[in-house]
C-alpha cells in the first residue's frame, strides 16, 4: 500500500512538471504578441498614437514613453520567430513525454512478466 502512495506522488509531480513545461512553451511563443498588444492598449488609454511607422510623443507622469511604446509595439514582429519555435518545442516535448511513458510501461511489463 505504501508503494502505491509513492507512485501516485511521482505521477502527480510528473503531471505538474509536464504542465509547467507546456505553460512555459506557450508563454515563450506568445509573449511578443502580449507585449505588443499591451503597448497598444496603454497607448490608446493615454490617447497616444502607437504604430510601426515611428515613435510619437506620449507623456506619462511627466515623461515621454513614446519610444518605449514604439519598441514594445515592434516587438510583436518577434512572434514570426517564437511561434514556429514554440510549435517545434511543443511537438518535441509531447514526443519526449510519449516516449518516456512508453518506456516506463515496457519496463513495468518486463518486471511483471
Rosetta blueprint (number, residue, H / E / L):
1 X L
2 X H
3 X H
4 X H
5 X H
6 X H
7 X H
8 X H
9 X H
10 X H
11 X H
12 X H
13 X H
14 X H
15 X H
16 X H
17 X H
18 X H
19 X H
20 X H
21 X H
22 X H
23 X H
24 X H
25 X H
26 X H
27 X H
28 X H
29 X H
30 X H
31 X H
32 X H
33 X H
34 X H
35 X H
36 X H
37 X H
38 X H
39 X H
40 X H
41 X H
42 X H
43 X H
44 X H
45 X H
46 X H
47 X L
48 X L
49 X L
50 X L
51 X E
52 X L
53 X L
54 X E
55 X L
56 X L
57 X L
58 X L
59 X E
60 X E
61 X L
62 X L
63 X E
64 X E
65 X L
66 X H
67 X H
68 X H
69 X H
70 X H
71 X H
72 X H
73 X H
74 X H
75 X H
76 X H
77 X H
78 X H
79 X H
80 X H
81 X H
82 X H
83 X H
84 X H
85 X H
86 X H
87 X H
88 X H
89 X H
90 X H
91 X H
92 X H
93 X H
94 X H
95 X H
96 X H
97 X H
98 X H
99 X H
100 X H
101 X H
102 X H
103 X H
104 X H
105 X H
106 X H
107 X H
108 X H
109 X H
110 X H
111 X H
112 X H
113 X L
